[in-house]
Structure formats: C-alpha cells, structure tokens
C-alpha cells in the first residue's frame, strides 16, 4: 500500500522510526517501574512519588495512551507528505542530501552530516521554544490546547507526547518539518536525528534524575529542568525543549532547580528567578 502511494522505504523509516523509538524507550521505563529489582534501585531518583502520579495527574494513563497515539498518527501522516514533496523536488533537480549520500562514509561527509545535525537541533529548539512560550502566553491557546499536556503534573515517560492534536502539530510536528527542511538531512540521517530527539523528549518526561544517564550529563535541559516547568507556578519558566536552554537564558525565562534528597522533590531555586 505504501509503495502504491509512491512512498519509499527511506521515507517510511524517517516517519516511523521515531514512533518505534518512543514506545521502545518509554516501554523500558515502564518495565523498570514494574520490576521489583529496578524499583528498589531507581525509586531514590524519582522526582515524584508513585502516589503523586495517581493523585496529582488529571489525565488517566488510558487517556494519555489514546492522546499520544492520535498525535503520532497525525505526525506520521504529515511527515510522509513532507517527505514525498521533498523527494519529488530532489528527483527533479537533485538536492543537498544527494551529495551527502553520494560521499559515502568519508570524513568530509560525516562532518557535513554533523553540521546538518547541528542546524536541525537549532531549528527544532528555536521553533519549540517560541511556540511553547506562545502556548503559555496566550490564555486562549493555553486553555484550549496546551493545558492538555499540563494535565500530567507528575510526568512519566510515555506521557511525553501527550498533547492536544493542534498543539502537537504546531509545536512538535511542524518544528520537525522545519528542522528537516532547513538542515537538508538525507533520509537515513534524518531518521537518526528524529529518533534522538524523540528519545530526548521521553527522557525529559521520565520522572527520574539518575546520575549515570548521559543525556542528563550532556544537556542542561534534563528531567529536573523540565519538571520545574510542569509544577504549579513554573509554567512561565523553562520553555526550552528538547536539547539546550539557550533561549531561556537569553530571554530571561530560565529557572534553576535544586533536588532535596530527603524526598527527591525538585524545587525551583529562587535565586535564579
């Protein structure tokens, strides 16, 4: 059916790989939460208690599951449409991605892909910061759309993409399309980029701040940083996602955090406000 629509394997990989990564990675967290061995090891790093997940979250896990699947269905449809249009343009006149693919695995080609990765990260971060901030600045947009995401006050892994469909398209799907078009990443590299961005987004909502997680060590935008935003009173801070916190720092919306080991609760550091 896909081939009849003129969609190739690479386009399908770009569209479907992030969805597969989302459920595999978030499923690992869910499996760990259900394992008696892992629970004993990881509970000390939880930002919220299990009771918080049951009592503070306004959306049930069933509603979250349905909401995420709806967003991903829309996301895949739009992604395939964008990929089909860009592949037609490249077939007609060639494109920057063809040069990267044709260069094989040479050092120059790898450097070019790395540079394109950097462009994609910058565009994704920039789009999501300003759209996310707009969703909070506009009462109508927050109440009508973005408040869905904040029904999950104590985040957990597979709630990362729980959004109103309009919010999901404006903030996440279109930011991905912009990053793809601006960076000129070839399909395989684009699939890797979107898998990475998806894993990072899941990680930021996983509810655990573990010291050995490399994503927490490399990026200042981590689970605790984003958790401040999800707490009551924190919604006007820490809009950055999914990679860096540059726009928060430049535009005065950055809030630091401290972790009290006594109850593993993330609190806003008032000195940074």
Secondary structure as UniProt FT lines:
FT   TURN            2..6
FT   HELIX           9..34
FT   HELIX           36..42
FT   HELIX           43..45
FT   HELIX           50..55
FT   HELIX           61..93
FT   HELIX           96..102
FT   TURN            103..105
FT   HELIX           107..137
FT   HELIX           139..144
FT   HELIX           146..151
FT   HELIX           157..159
FT   TURN            160..161
FT   HELIX           165..167
FT   HELIX           168..173
FT   HELIX           174..183
FT   HELIX           187..204
FT   TURN            211..212
FT   HELIX           214..218
FT   HELIX           223..230
FT   TURN            232..233
FT   TURN            235..236
FT   HELIX           246..250
FT   TURN            251..252
FT   STRAND          257..260
FT   TURN            261..264
FT   STRAND          265..268
FT   HELIX           270..272
//
